[in-house]
Amino acid sequence: MKRRLIVDSGAVEELREEILAGKWGTAPENLPVTGASYIYQTTQFPSSPTKYRNHYLLLRSEGYFGACSHTEEQSDGSVAERLSGLSLADALRDEKLPVRIAAMDAYLGVVLPHAEHCSRMSEIAAGTPIAKARQRDARIADMAFISPGQNVALIGVVNPLAEAVRERGGNCLPCDLQLEVTQWGEAVEKDMEKVLDRADNVICTGMTLGNGTFGRVLERVREKRIPLTVYAQTGSAIVARFVGRGVTALLAEPFPFTQFSAGATQVYGYELSGK
């Protein structure tokens, strides 16, 4: 049965309209999509029963790959055939949410490069997939400034990140639309509102952009006045625009992602000044 996804009509949609209106600089009509890729990839770490099934749409414009991870029912490989050669403005108006998100990410990645606007650049050292994931997730958990005993909502479950939360004394509240249980057999909540109700601190992935729930996460953390840390492969340049507007920290990992490279991977940290 197909899952009903929320269409974000709030902050993210407002940002898309601003881009189309030319409020962020270069007109998106003048930026072509020179390459479009659709990737289906699975990951299963040693000694873990969890298999991650990932669908990615990538839109290349100039020197940046806009990215959106999405669920199987949201799109398929045929989308890559029709998108190359269009302008980013055309892609921004597409009926499919993953296309719009990838196009927004591509646009903002070109006009506001991470290297010029982040707080700090760093590398995830070369290594095995699990070694790289643990390095990355330790950095995310450190950026979240988790206090012992805090209820930490983890929206978009990555097992090494759940482990990093626990290692810092946090009580991890896992939430994911795809997974049933964590690597350790803990039940994974499907209803995001339930974990947000209990949360003192929130970590979410950029996948919330791809399924249309990011705007709701922003609303809740603003209402509760609690911190939100985002780990983003999907839409990393989009999330960067919300640092200081609900997002307190961001680890941005544009393509190529750690799972596609055995070498060192560049990541970009955004944090509120003075934190």
N, C-alpha and C positions, 0 to 999 in steps of 0.2 A: 504494500500500500504506500502511495506517495505521501510524504510528510509535508504538511502545510508550513511554509516558511513566511516569516514576517517580512514585509517590505518596509524598510526604514524610510519614513517620510519626514524625518526631522533634520538633525544637524548635518548628516552626510548628504542628504538631498539638497540642503541649502548650499553646501559647499560645491556640489556639482553645478548648480545653477549659477553660482558666482564664476566658476571656471568658464562656463559657456558664455557668460556676459563679458568676459575679458577682464575681470577684476583682479586676476592674479598675474597679469603680464601678457606674454605672447598669446595671441589668439589661437585656440585649439584647432581652428580650421587650417592653420599654417604648419601644423605638426603632423606629418604622415605616420601611419602605421606601416613600417617597412617589413615587419615580420610578425606572424602570429603562430603560436605553438600551443598544442594541447597535449598534456602529458598525463598518463595514468601510471601511478607508481605505488608500490606497496612496501612497507617496512615491517620487519619483525626482528626484534633484538634477541640475542642469545639468552636462553633461560627464561624468556617471557612468552606467555601464550597469546599475547596481544598482537594482532596484525592490523596495522594502520593502512587504510585504503585511501589514497589521495588522488584527486583530480585537479589539475592545474591548467589555467589559461594564462598565457604569457603574451603580452603585446610589446613589441620592440618599437621605440621611437627614439631617434637619435642615439644617445649612448646609454639608454636606460630600458630595462624590461619591467613594464607594469605587470603585476601579478595578482591573481585571485585564485585561491583554493576554494573548491565548491563541492557540493554533493552530486552524485551521479545523475539524478533526475533534473538538475538545473541546466545542464548543457551536455554537448558531446563533441567529438572530434571534428564534425563538419563545420563548427563555428570558426575554426582556424582558416578554413578555405576561403571564406567570404570576407574576413576582416582585413587581411593584408591589402595594402593599396588604398584603403580608406583614410580619411583624416581622423584625428582623435576626436574632433567635434562629432563626426558621424558615430563613432563608437560610444561616445558619451550619451548619445540619444538612443542607443540600442534598447530593445525591449527586454533583453536578458540582464538581470542584475550582475552576474559575474563579469559580463562584458563591460558594463558601466564602471564597476569597481576597478577592473584592470586598466581601463582607459584613464580614470581619475589618477590612479597610481602612476601610470606612465607620464601623464601631463605634469603632475607635481614633482615627480622624480627628475624631470628635465628642467623645469623652471626654478626649482628649489632643491638643488642637489644635497643629499645627505652630508657629503664631505664638507660642505660649506656652512651647514646650518645645525649640525648636531652638537652636543656638548663635548663628546669625545669619540674618537675612533679607536677600535681595538681589533685584535684578531682572535679567532678560535683556531688553535693550533691544529696542524695536520694530525690525522689519526683515524682510528676505526670509527664507524658510525656511532656506537654507544659512547666512546670516549669523547667525541665531539659534542654529542648531545648533552652529556653531563657537564662539560665545560660551560656550554651555552646556558644551560638551565640553572647552574650555580650563579651565574652572573645575573640572570633574571630575578632569582630569589633574593640576591643581595640588594638589587635595585628596589625591591619591594619593602625593604626595611621591616621585616616580619618580627614582631615581638612574641616572646614565649606565651603560649596560651591563646593567641589570636585565632579567630575563625577566619581562614583564608579561602575565599571562593576561588576555585580554579575552573574557569569556563573555557573548555577546550582542553581535554585531558591529554597530557603528555606524561607518561609514567616517570621519566627521570626528573621532571619538574615537580611532580607530586612528592617524590622522594626528597628533593631539595627543600621543599616547604617544610616537611616533617623534620628534617635535619636541623632546621633553624627554630624548632619548637612550635611551629604553627600547627593548628588543627585543620587539615586539608579537607575542603568540601568540594569533591569533584563533580563536575557537570559537563555532559557531552551528549550530543544527539546521536552519535554513532556507537559509542562503547557502552557495554552493559556493566562491566566490572573493571577495576584497576588490575594491575599485575599482581597485587596482593589479595585479590578477591573481594575488595570493597565495592559495594554497590555504587554505581554512577547515576546521579540524579539527572533526569531529562528536563525537568522544569527549572529553568534559570531563575525564576522569581523566588523559588524556595531557598536556593543557596544565597541569593542576594539579600533576602530577609535576615538571614543569620550572620552575614559577613561583617567583619570588622575591617577587612582588607580584601581587595579583589585583584586577581591576576587573570587576564583573558588573552586569547590569541587573536590574530588578525582575521581568523576564520569568521568571527562575529560580523565582520564587514560583508563577507561572502554570503552569509545567511540572513542578513538584514537585521541583526539584533544589537549591533554596536551602539546605535542611538539610544536604545533602552538601557543598556549598561551605563552609558553616560548619565542618563537621567537619574538612575538609582544612586550612583555614587555621589552625584551632586546633592541629591536630597538628603542622603545620610551623612554627607561630609566625611567620606572615608576615601583612602587612597586607591588609585587604580593604576596598575602597572600592565603594560601591553607588550607582548612578544609578537612581532609582526613580520611574517614573510608576505602574506597577503596584505596589500595596501599599506605598506610601511610608510610611504610618503604621505598618505592620507592621514594616518594616525598622528604623524608628526605635527599636523596642523591643529591638533586638539590638546597638545601638551600645554598645561596651564589653563585649560578649559574643561577640566574634568579628568584628564589624564595627568598623572603625576610623574610617570616615568615610562620610557619606551626603549626597548631593544629592537632596533630595526635591522632586519637581515634581508636585503634585496637579493634577487637572483644573481649568481647561482647559489642555491641554498646548501646548507651543510650536508644534506642527504644526497646531493648530487656531486659532491666534491670531496675527495680524500685529502686534498691539500688544505692549506690555511684558508680560512673564510673571513672576510671583512664584515664586521658588524658596527653599528652606529648607535651610541647611547644618547638619549635625550632625557634630561632631568631638570626639574625646576631649580633655578639659581638659588643658592643658599641652603639647599637641602643637604 
